Amino acid sequence: MPRRSHADTIEVWRRILDSTDEEAKEYPELKPARTKLAKTHKRVVELSVEQSRLAAAKQAATREMQELLEEGRRTANVLRVGLRMRHGNKSPKLIEHGIEPVRSGRPRKKKANSGG
């Protein structure tokens, strides 16, 4: 038998609860099980609503984080340009700020792979 989705399961529970509520006097021996299912159903519905709310909050937080990261990248670039202007592109002082200075001189030869 294929598994049901959460929504289908909740709907089946609701129908069982509705039908046994109308005929509660007919099934007194099922009252404890019905009460337990009613509590479980209520909690699952609450959790489903909470899950949807949290998913929406997560999306909003992700969107805000992406905007802030982009703003931060632009601001960091402004700082890097300012530091390069202040100290010069080749200054070793740039290393203190995590910026690689421009190296002058001949380009290095690539090492040949000696694996064999």
C-alpha positions as CSV (number, residue, x, y, z in Angstrom):
1,M,0.0,0.0,0.0
2,P,1.5,3.4,-1.0
3,R,2.3,5.9,1.7
4,R,0.0,8.8,2.1
5,S,1.1,12.4,2.2
6,H,0.8,14.2,5.6
7,A,-2.1,16.2,4.3
8,D,-4.0,13.1,3.2
9,T,-3.3,11.4,6.6
10,I,-4.5,14.5,8.5
11,E,-7.7,14.6,6.3
12,V,-8.4,10.9,7.0
13,W,-8.0,11.4,10.7
14,R,-10.4,14.4,10.6
15,R,-13.0,12.3,8.8
16,I,-12.6,9.5,11.4
17,L,-12.9,12.0,14.2
18,D,-16.0,13.7,12.7
19,S,-17.8,10.4,12.0
20,T,-17.1,8.9,15.5
21,D,-18.0,12.2,17.2
22,E,-21.5,12.0,15.7
23,E,-21.9,8.4,16.8
24,A,-20.0,8.6,20.1
25,K,-22.8,6.7,22.0
26,E,-22.5,3.8,19.5
27,Y,-18.8,3.3,20.2
28,P,-18.1,3.9,23.9
29,E,-15.2,1.4,23.9
30,L,-13.5,3.6,21.3
31,K,-13.6,6.8,23.3
32,P,-10.0,6.6,24.7
33,A,-8.6,6.0,21.2
34,R,-10.7,8.8,19.7
35,T,-9.6,11.2,22.4
36,K,-6.0,10.2,21.8
37,L,-6.3,10.7,18.0
38,A,-8.1,14.0,18.5
39,K,-5.1,15.3,20.6
40,T,-2.6,13.9,18.0
41,H,-4.6,15.5,15.2
42,K,-4.7,18.9,16.9
43,R,-0.9,18.8,17.6
44,V,0.0,17.7,14.1
45,V,-2.2,20.6,12.6
46,E,-0.4,23.1,15.0
47,L,3.0,21.8,14.0
48,S,2.0,22.0,10.3
49,V,1.1,25.7,10.7
50,E,4.3,26.3,12.7
51,Q,6.4,24.6,10.0
52,S,4.8,26.8,7.3
53,R,5.5,29.9,9.4
54,L,9.1,28.9,9.9
55,A,9.6,28.2,6.2
56,A,8.4,31.7,5.4
57,A,10.7,33.2,8.1
58,K,13.6,31.2,6.7
59,Q,13.0,32.5,3.2
60,A,12.8,36.1,4.5
61,A,16.0,35.6,6.5
62,T,17.8,34.1,3.4
63,R,16.7,37.0,1.3
64,E,17.9,39.6,3.8
65,M,21.2,37.7,4.3
66,Q,21.8,37.7,0.5
67,E,21.2,41.5,0.3
68,L,23.5,42.2,3.3
69,L,26.2,39.9,1.8
70,E,26.1,41.8,-1.5
71,E,26.2,45.2,0.4
72,G,29.1,43.9,2.5
73,R,31.0,42.8,-0.6
74,R,30.6,46.2,-2.2
75,T,31.7,48.0,1.0
76,A,34.7,45.7,1.4
77,N,35.7,46.5,-2.2
78,V,35.5,50.2,-1.4
79,L,37.8,49.6,1.6
80,R,40.3,47.6,-0.5
81,V,40.4,50.3,-3.2
82,G,41.0,53.0,-0.5
83,L,43.8,51.0,1.1
84,R,45.4,50.4,-2.3
85,M,45.2,54.2,-3.0
86,R,46.7,55.0,0.4
87,H,49.5,52.5,0.4
88,G,50.0,51.8,-3.3
89,N,49.4,48.6,-5.2
90,K,52.8,47.1,-4.5
91,S,53.0,48.0,-0.8
92,P,53.7,45.1,1.7
93,K,51.5,47.0,4.1
94,L,48.5,45.6,2.1
95,I,49.2,42.2,3.4
96,E,48.3,43.3,7.0
97,H,44.8,44.0,5.6
98,G,44.5,40.7,3.8
99,I,45.1,42.2,0.4
100,E,47.7,40.6,-2.0
101,P,50.0,43.3,-3.3
102,V,50.8,43.4,-7.0
103,R,54.1,41.7,-7.6
104,S,56.5,43.1,-10.2
105,G,59.2,41.4,-12.1
106,R,59.4,38.5,-14.5
107,P,56.6,36.0,-14.4
108,R,57.6,32.7,-12.8
109,K,58.1,29.6,-14.9
110,K,55.6,26.9,-14.4
111,K,57.0,23.8,-12.8
112,A,56.8,20.7,-15.0
113,N,55.0,17.8,-13.4
114,S,57.6,15.2,-12.5
115,G,55.1,12.4,-11.8
116,G,55.5,9.3,-13.8
